[in-house]
Amino acid sequence: MKKLVLGSTSAFRKEILAKLNIPFDCAKPNIDESALDNESPVALVERLAIEKAKAVASEFPDALIIGSDQVAMCDGEILGKPHNFENAVKQLEKFSNKTVVFYTGLCVYDSGLDYTTALIEPFLVHFKDLSRTEIENYLHAEQPYNCAGSFKSEGLGICLFEKLEGNDPNTLIGLPLIKLVELLKQHGLDVLAEQKSA
């Protein structure tokens, strides 16, 4: 089996990938994550997922490298990480009674063969009608200032939602595992077959 590499230092993505029970390395991709002129959010996350995977290829010349990137959209606007309480309040007030779409770009890059597969996985989050008090109580409890959209769906963030719509709950946390298993198989890595040697 080729070495498996996660082109990310995200603790969330590491935790999700560990569910596959296959050893992997992590590497930090140093890339510019700015959008290009007139680049759509979908094109942006796909390009960045591919760039993240390829950015660490020099360290791993014959490996399967996973790249992933995510963007959230509400009312046609791209949402980043809030970084502080005030921005998080603004984001969650904006989401009240609305649907936020998360697009996750996923790439598997075979650095030995210079072969790339990539896709976009959407996920919809329908928010409840949120009061200012509910928003502030949530933010004080969880402080999700490093999360796009100002919430952690795997934690107390679940209290903010009317419903979640998507193929894979892992997608919302940053790594669509169902699709990843499919892509790895296209690259010759069968996750279940590897269990006997893991």
C-alpha positions in Angstrom: 0.0 0.0 0.0 1.2 3.5 -0.8 1.8 5.8 2.1 -1.4 7.8 2.9 -0.9 11.5 3.7 -3.4 14.1 4.9 -2.4 17.5 3.4 -3.8 19.3 6.5 -2.9 20.0 10.1 -6.6 20.4 11.0 -7.3 18.4 14.2 -10.9 17.9 13.0 -9.7 16.3 9.7 -7.1 14.2 11.4 -9.8 12.8 13.8 -12.2 12.0 10.9 -9.5 10.3 8.8 -8.4 8.2 11.8 -11.9 6.6 11.7 -10.7 4.6 8.6 -8.2 2.7 10.8 -5.3 3.1 8.3 -2.0 4.7 9.3 -1.4 8.1 7.7 1.0 11.1 7.9 0.1 14.7 8.1 1.8 17.6 6.4 1.0 21.3 6.3 0.3 22.7 2.9 1.5 26.3 2.6 -0.7 27.8 -0.1 -2.5 31.1 -0.7 -6.2 30.4 0.0 -7.4 33.7 -1.7 -10.1 33.4 -4.3 -9.2 34.3 -7.9 -11.1 37.1 -9.7 -14.7 35.9 -10.5 -14.0 32.4 -9.1 -17.1 30.7 -7.9 -17.1 29.2 -4.3 -17.4 25.7 -5.8 -14.4 26.3 -8.2 -12.5 27.8 -5.3 -12.8 24.8 -2.9 -12.0 22.3 -5.6 -8.9 24.2 -6.7 -7.7 24.6 -3.1 -8.3 21.0 -2.3 -6.1 20.0 -5.2 -3.5 22.7 -4.4 -3.3 21.5 -0.8 -2.6 17.9 -1.8 0.0 18.9 -4.4 1.7 21.4 -2.1 3.1 18.6 0.1 4.0 16.2 -2.8 7.7 17.2 -2.7 7.9 15.7 0.8 6.0 12.5 -0.3 7.1 11.7 -3.9 5.1 8.3 -4.0 2.0 8.6 -1.8 -1.7 9.1 -1.9 -2.2 12.6 -0.6 -5.6 13.9 0.6 -6.5 17.6 0.2 -9.7 19.2 1.4 -11.1 22.7 1.7 -14.5 24.1 2.7 -16.5 27.2 2.3 -19.9 28.2 3.7 -22.4 30.3 1.8 -25.4 32.3 3.0 -27.4 34.6 0.8 -24.7 34.4 -1.9 -22.0 35.5 0.4 -18.9 33.4 1.3 -18.5 33.1 5.1 -15.1 32.6 6.7 -14.1 31.9 10.3 -15.3 34.5 12.7 -12.1 34.7 14.9 -13.9 36.5 17.7 -17.1 36.8 19.7 -18.5 39.9 17.9 -18.1 38.4 14.4 -19.6 35.1 15.5 -22.7 36.9 16.9 -23.1 38.7 13.5 -22.7 35.4 11.6 -25.2 33.5 13.7 -27.7 36.4 13.6 -27.5 36.4 9.8 -28.1 32.6 9.8 -31.2 32.8 11.9 -34.1 31.1 10.1 -32.0 30.6 7.0 -30.1 27.8 5.2 -26.4 27.8 4.9 -24.7 25.7 2.2 -21.3 24.2 2.9 -19.2 23.1 -0.1 -16.3 20.8 0.7 -13.7 20.2 -2.0 -12.0 16.8 -1.7 -8.9 15.6 -3.7 -6.8 12.5 -3.7 -3.5 13.0 -5.5 -1.1 10.1 -6.4 2.2 11.9 -6.3 4.0 8.9 -7.9 1.7 8.8 -10.9 0.8 12.5 -11.0 -2.8 11.5 -11.0 -5.6 13.5 -9.4 -9.2 12.8 -8.6 -11.4 15.5 -7.1 -15.0 16.3 -6.3 -17.3 18.8 -4.4 -19.6 17.6 -1.7 -22.5 20.0 -0.6 -24.1 20.0 2.8 -27.1 22.1 3.9 -27.6 23.4 7.4 -31.1 24.8 8.2 -31.0 27.1 11.2 -33.7 27.7 13.8 -35.1 31.2 14.5 -32.3 32.2 17.0 -32.6 34.8 19.7 -29.7 37.0 20.6 -29.6 35.3 24.1 -29.4 31.8 22.5 -26.6 32.9 20.2 -24.6 34.4 23.1 -25.2 31.5 25.4 -24.0 29.1 22.7 -20.9 31.2 21.9 -19.9 31.5 25.5 -20.2 27.8 26.0 -18.4 26.6 22.9 -16.3 29.5 21.5 -16.2 28.2 17.9 -14.2 31.2 16.6 -12.0 29.0 14.5 -14.9 27.3 12.7 -16.4 28.6 9.4 -20.0 29.5 10.2 -19.4 30.0 14.0 -20.5 26.6 15.2 -19.4 23.0 15.9 -22.0 20.6 14.5 -20.3 17.8 16.4 -20.9 19.7 19.7 -23.5 22.1 21.1 -23.9 23.6 17.7 -26.6 21.0 17.1 -28.9 23.1 19.3 -28.9 25.8 16.6 -30.3 23.7 13.8 -33.7 22.9 12.5 -32.3 20.1 10.4 -29.1 18.9 8.5 -29.2 17.7 4.9 -26.4 15.8 3.3 -24.9 12.4 2.5 -22.3 12.3 5.2 -22.2 14.1 8.6 -18.4 14.1 8.4 -18.6 16.5 5.5 -19.8 19.3 7.7 -16.7 18.8 10.0 -14.4 19.1 7.0 -13.8 15.6 5.4 -16.4 13.7 3.4 -15.4 10.2 4.4 -18.0 8.3 2.2 -16.6 10.1 -0.9 -13.0 9.7 0.3 -13.4 5.9 0.5 -14.7 6.0 -3.1 -11.8 8.1 -4.3 -9.2 6.0 -2.5 -10.7 2.9 -4.2 -10.2 4.6 -7.6 -6.6 5.0 -6.6 -6.3 1.3 -5.8 -6.6 1.6 -2.0 -9.5 -0.5 -0.6 -10.1 0.7 3.0 -11.7 -2.6 4.1 -9.1 -4.8 2.5 -6.4 -2.9 4.4 -8.0 -3.7 7.7 -6.3 -7.1 7.9 -2.9 -5.5 7.8 -3.6 -2.4 9.8 
